[in-house]
Amino acid sequence: MDEYVKRDVYLNRLIVRRDNNLIKAVTGPRRAGKSFLLNPIFKDYLLGQGVPEDHIISISFDIEDEDTPQELLDREKLKEYLYSRITSKTEPYYVFLDEIQEVDDFERIVNGLNNKPNVDVYITGSNSKFLSNEINTIFRGRSDEVNIMPFTFKEFCQGRTESDNELWKEYYTYGGLPALRRMPTPEQKTTYLQRLWKKTYLDDVVERHHVENRDALEAIADALCSSVGSLTNTTRITNTLASVRKIKITDDTVAKYISYLEEAFLFNEARRFNIKGNKYYENIKKYYSVDVGLRNARLNYRQLEQTHLMENVIFNELLHRGYAVDVGVIEIREMKNGKSEYKQYEVDFVAANGNEKYYIQSAYELSTETKREQELKSLKRIDDSFQKIVIVKDDIMPYRDEKGIYYTGLFQFLTNNNDMRV
């Protein structure tokens, strides 16, 4: 086997959860690398730690995998098979169950395995049964979630020798789904991504949620892809579908279909947060694609604006690093022509993890003083002590200005996980 991309962040998240008496649920979109994380990446780690190979039991239930053992989709036969492999009551066993949601009533088997003190269980899933709240309900609080995303830019660059700019062009165009590394031509990449939308992602959503209006679902997916980095709400999407696509649908149905697309791990929402008021705005949000390549393929590569794609990539990078990410808003009153005017200034991202908090602005370029002032308006009006960061597309030497705002280049930020702790 060729040397694979070492997904150390996710591997370490499994390592620290090993033998913790909880069910490890690896979640994320189909084809993002969940199966590969367990086998071979985590399996190789266990073998290196001295675990015998016959004590690692790995089964894939992916319905698109021709090697899926069909008889094991039957719960009773699966249970019989697994228990026949666990021959010791004291020696540790590691059980990997990939896309386990394809097995009816799988919860009972998984909970039963987890009750054995010498069995450590790892499962993967790609749909709504594997969202955090559902996992906790299904497994009665005895689960531990690891959410996996497509390759980050740093992972994408592993083993590559092209320049940063060439790699960036490929990444922001075709994204980071692992299978693309084996597809050398643009035609192959495009065909693969568009087929995933049609034959895997949308078919899966329609089937699982019994969607009656597929045209509306696809139109909503298009609208979310088209509006990455822009504020939107269900009413705006409803009106756009009616006027542009001639699709009549209610706000409630739009909200429901958006939730289905989020549950399939295709989009993530960013809520608007009032920084000074310390509260959320509930009606208007931003949505970002889990992978910019999927987003571009869905739009047939019609909207390749680097500003929005860069923002989407930074958002995904922050999620990958474990941050909760909101869109920040600063509300102030300013005097203009002798009158007091109410103003809102946006901070692209407020990233938080425990006691850490960062205010981050994605600035494609700061070539003029006017552009610089426009990008910095919001950050300069935040009066707390948390770190303020501006990420620019240009390859620059990181520096800090007289206001304490830290500037770094995009490639530096994406390839240096410590670039925020400055």
N, C-alpha and C positions, 0 to 999 in steps of 0.2 A: 504494500500500500504506500502511495506517496505520503510524504510528511503532511499531516493535516494542520489546519489553523488551530493554534492553542488558545482556547477560549478560557484563559486563566481566571477572569473575573467570575464566570459562572462555575468553573471547576472548583474554585475556592469556596463559593457559596454552598456547594454540595459537601465539600470536605468538612466544613465547620458544622454541618448538620448531620454528619455520619453518626449512626448509632445513637440518635437522640430520642428514640422511642416515639417518634412522630412519622407520619406518612409524608414523604417528600413529593410534592406535586409540582412538576415542571410544566409550566404553562407558556403559551405563546402561539403565534400564527403557524399554520401549516407551512412546512418547508423552511422554517427558520433555523433548524438545527437541533431541535429538542432530542430527537432520537440519537443523533450523533454525539450529543453531549453525554448521554448515558453510555452509549456503546458505539465507538470505542473509547472516548476520552476518559470518562469516569471509570470504566472497566479497566483500562490500562493502568490507571492510578491504583486501583485496588489490587491488581495483580502485582504491581510493583511494591505494594505493602505486604505481600506474602499471602494474600487470599487465594486459595485454590480455585482453579478455573471452574470446577464442577460445583462450587459454592456460589457462583454467580449465575443466576437464572434470568435469561433475557428473552422476552417474547414481544413481537410487534403485532398489533391488531389493525394496522393501517389498511383500510379497504382498497387502497390503490397499490399496495405492495403485493406482487404476485407470490411472494414467499410466505404471506400470512397463512398460518395453519387454520383453515376454516373450521375444523372440528373443535378448536379451542375457543371459538366464539360462543360456544355453548357453556354456560356458567358451570354446570356440574362437571363436565369433562375437563374444563380448565382447573377447577378445584382439585379434581382427582390427579391431574398431571402435576400440578405444583406440589401437592403434598407427597407425591411419590418421589419427588426430587429432593425433598428436605428429609434426609434420613437420620439426622442427628438432632437431639434435643438440646445440645449444649454448644456445638460448633456454630459459628456465625454464618448466616446465609444472606445474600443480597439479591433481591428480586426486582427486576426492571420490567414494567408492564407499559408498553408504548401504545398510545392512543386507546387507552383502556375503556373509553366511553363507548366503543363499538360493542362491548359486551353488556348485555342487558343485566341490570341488577348487580353491577360490578362492585357496588359499595360493600356488600356483605363479604365478598371474597377478600377485598383489600383490608377491611377492618379485622377479619379473622386472621389474616397473615400478620397484621401489625400486633395482634394480641400475643403472638409467640415471642418470647423474650430474646430469642436468638435470630430473629428474622428482621432485616432492615428493608423497607419497601420504598420503591421509587416508581412513580407513575407519571405519564405525560398525557396531555389532552389539549385540544384546540378549540373547544367551543364553550358555551356559556356555563356548562356544568363545572368548569374549571376557573371561573372567576373567584376572587378571594372570598366573597360572602357565601357563594355556593359550596366551595370546598369546606369551609368551616361547618356548614349545615350538614353536608353529606357525611363528613367524618367526625362529627360531634366534637369539633375543636381539637382533634388529634392530628392535625396536618400542618405542614410547613411549606409555604409556596416559594418557588424560585421562578420568576418570570424571565423568559429568554426572548431576545429580539434578533433580527438579522444582524449581520456583521456591522460593527462600527467601522469608521474609516481606518482606525488603527489596525483592527483585525483584517480588514480588506487589503491593507498594504503588506501584510506578512508574506514574505517570500517573493515580493514583486520588486523589480529593479527599475521601473520607469520613474520619471521625475514626479514630484508632488503634484505639479499642475496637470500632467497627463493622467495620473491616478484619480485626481479630483474630478476631472471631466468625465471619466468613466463612471465614477461612483455617483455623482449627482445625476447622471443620465440613467444608469441601469440599476443602481442601488446595491444592496449587500446580501441578497439571498445566496446562501452557500453554493447552490448548484451552478450558479453562473460562472464560477471559477473554471468549470469544465467546458464552457461554451465560448469559443474564441471569436465568433463573428457577431456583429450587431443583429443580424437576422435571427440567429439562434436565440439570443438573449430576448429580443422583442417577442418572438413567438412563444417562448417559455413563459414570460411574464403575463402576456395576454391570455394564454391558455389557463394559467393559474386562476385568473379572475373568473373566467367563464366556467371552467370545468371543476374547479376545486372550491374556491371561496364562495362565489355567489350560489352555486348549486347547493353547497353545504348549508348556507343560511336559509335558502328557500325550503329545503327539505326539512330541516330541524325545526323551523318556526312556522311551517305551513303557510308561507307567504303567498297571498292571493294575487298581488299586483307586482309581478317581477319587473315590469317596465318602470314602475315608480321606484323600486329598490335600486335599480341600476342608475336611474336619473339622480337619486340622492347620493349614491356613491360618486357619480361624476361631479355633483355640486360640491361635495366635501373635498374631493381632489382638487378641484379648480380654485377653492377658496382657502387653501392652506396659508396660514399666516394672516388671514383676514378675519375680522369679527363677523359673526353671523348668528342667526337664531332660527328657530323652526318656522316662524312666520315668513321670514325673508326667503327661505328655501321653498316654502309652500307657494309663495307668490311667483318665484322664478319658474317653478315647474309649470304653473298655470299659464304664464305669459310666454315662455320660451318653448317649452316642451308640450304644451297643451295637455298636461296631465293634471286632473283635478283630484286633490287629496287633502285631507284635513291636517291641521297642525299636530294633532295627537298621533295620527298615523306616521307622519314624518318623524316625530320624536321616537316612536316605537321602532321604526326601521333604522334610525341612527343607532339606537341601542343595540340592535341586532349586529350591525357592522362593527360596533365597538366590542361586543361580546365575541366576535370572531377574531379579535385582536388585529383588525385592519386599520383602525383609527384610535387616537387618544385625544381626549378633550383637555383643554386648558381653561380653567375658570378665571374670570376677571376678579382681581383682589384689590380692594381699596387699601393702600399701604398705610396711610395716615388714619383712616377710619377703622382699620383692622376688621374688615367685613367683606363678604363676597357679593358680587352682583350675580343674580341668578339667571337673568334672561339672555344675556349675550355671552357667547363663548368663542374660542378658537378651536379648530380641529386640525390635527396633524396626522399625516400618514405614517404608519409604522415603518414604511420603507419608501424612499423617494423614487426608486425604480418602479415599484408597483404603481405609485401615483402617476408617474409619467406615462407608463404603458397604458393605463386606463384612459388617459387623455390623448392617446396616440401621439405623444411627444409634441403636442401643440403649444404647451405653456412651459417653456424651460427657463423661467425667470430665475437667475441665480440668487437674487435677493431672497425670494421666498424659499427656494430650495436650501440655501444656506441656513436660514432660520429653522426649517424643519429638521435638518441634520443636527443642529445644535440642541434642539428640543429633545430629539431621540438620544443624543449623547448624554444629556443630563439624566434622563430616565435610566439609561444603562448604568450610570454611576450610582444609582440608588436615590436620587433626589425626587421629592414631590415638586411639581413645576406648575406655577400659575402665571397668568399675565398680570403684571402690576399696573395700577392706576394711581396717579397723584392728582388729587383735586385741590385747586387753589383758586384764589381770587386775585386778579391783576387789574391795575389801573390802565385804561386805554382811552385817550382823548378825554381825560377828566372823569371817566366813568369806571365803575368797578365791574369787571366781567368775570364770569365763572369759567374756569379752564380745566380741562383734563389732559394730562400728559401720560403717555404710556411707557412702561418699562417692559421690554420684550418678555423677560422671564424673571420670576422670583423663585429661586431654587432653594429648597429647605430640606434638611435632614437632621433631625434632633436639634441641637443647639446651633448648627451651622445654618447660615442664610447668606445668599448672594443675590445681588441685583445685576442682571446681565443684559447688555444691549448688543444686538447683532447689527453691525454696521458694515455693509458691503464695501463702502469706501468713505473716506473722510478727506476728500481732495480739496475742499474749500472751507473757509471759515464759516460760511453759512451752513454748509452741510454738517460740520462739526457741532455747531451750536444747536442745530435741530436735533441731532442724535443725543446730545448731552442735557437737553432741557429737563428731562424727567429726573435723571440721576442727580443733578445739582440741587434739586428741590427735595431730596430725601435727607432728613436730618438725623438719622440714627447712625450707629457706628459699624453696621455690617458692610462687608466688602462690596465695592461697585466695580464691575468689569465691563470693558468694551472689547468685543471680538471683531477684528477687521479682516477682510479677505486678504489684504496684502501681507506678504512675508516680512514682518517687522521684528526688531529687537524689543522684547517686552519692556515696558517702562511705566512709571507712575507720574501723573501730573501734579500740579500744585494743590489740587483739590483732593488728592488721595485716590483718584480714579485710576485703575490699573488697565493698561492696554496690552493686548496680545494678538498675534496673528492667528488666523483660522487653523492652519496646519499645526502650529505650536499647541494650540488648545486641544485639538482633536487627538494628538499623539502623545500628550503629556498629561497623565491623569492627575498630577499634582499641581497643575497650572492654576487652579482656583485658590489653593492655600498659599497665598503669597504674602 
